[in-house]
Amino acid sequence: MSLPHNKAEEIPFLRSGEVASSSAVNVQTLRYYERRGLLAPPDRNSSGHRLYPPHTVTLLRMIKGAQHLGLSLDEIASVIASDDASASIESLAKRRVVEIDAQIAELRGTRYALASYIR
């Protein structure tokens, strides 16, 4: 099966199913991310099928990785929209570390309180 191409740039485009399977998300996730503005609206071929540039797979993997680190889609969207993604990521990471440290302190307090009931 040959992939559709952008004639002007000769970049192969991927259809929704190809992007979804390559990035381990489902097609509904692609459409949701489009609605949320995380993905640019894709081009469409003459049959109306969505055609994504190859870098979409990399972007989706980055989004999923950031989610696994605890970042919200709003935070991820701000990084994507940022003029300085590195600074934006660093700022989010610092804030997330502070949040995690607070959660750890709270859990230690809870653990200490619970341990006082154990003989």
N, C-alpha and C positions, 0 to 999 in steps of 0.2 A: 504494500500500500504506500503510495507516495503522499507526502505531506503537502498541504497547501503552502504556497510561497508568496511573500510580498515581492512582487516583480521589481519594484524600485530598489530594494535593498538586498534582495535574495536571502532574506532571513526566513528559516522555516518556522511556521506557526504551528501551534499545537491545539487540538480540539479539547473541549472540556474534560472528556474522559481520560485523555492522555495526561493532561496536567494533574487531574485528581489522582490517578494511579501513581504517577511519578512522585507526587509529593505526599502521598499517604493521607489524603483527605477525600471527602466525597464531593460530588458535583454540587450538592446543596450548599456545602461550605463555601465553594467558590462564589456562588451567587450571593450568599450572605455577606462575604467579604467585599464583594462589589458594592452591595447596597450600603455597607458601612464605610466605604471609601478607602478600604485597605488595598484594594486592587483597582487599577484603572479599568474603565469599561473596555472590554475587548473589541477588536474589529470583528466583523462578521463576513462570512463568505456569501456568495449569491443565494445559497440555500438557507441563510439565516443562522448557520452554526457559528458559535463563538470561536474566535481564533486568538489564542494567547501567544505572546512572544515567549521564547524559551526561558528568559530570566524570571518569569512568573513562578516557575518551580522553585527556584532559589529563594525568592521572596516568601513563598508559602512555607518553606522549611524554616526560614528565619522567624516567621510569625509563630509557628507551632513551637519552636524552641523557646521563644520569649514567653509564650504562655506557660510552658513547663517550668520556667523560672519564676512564675507567679505574676507576670505582668498582665494587666488587663488589655483588652482590645483597644480601649481608649488611649492607654499609654503607648501601645505599639503604633497606633495611628499617629500619635504625636511625633514619634521617632521617624516614621516614614515621611511625614510632612516637613520635618525639620530641615533647615539649611545645613545644620551641623549635627549629623546623626551620631557621631562619636561622642560629642559633648552631651547630647540628649540621653544616650544610652548610659553614659557614666553617671549623670545626675539621677536617672531612674534606679540604677544599680545601687548607688549610695543610699537613696531613700529606702529601697527594699531591704538592704542590710540592716538599717536602723529599725525597720519594722520587725524583721526576723529576730534581732537582738532583744527587742521588747517582748516578743512572743516567748522567747526562750526564758527570759527573766520571770515572766508570768507563770510559765510551766514549772520552773524550779520552785517558785513559791507554792504552787498547788501541790507539787510533789512533796515538799517539806511538810505541808499541812496534813496531807494524807498519811505520810510516813509516821506522824505522831500518833496515829490510831493503831499502828501495827506494833505488836509486841515483839 
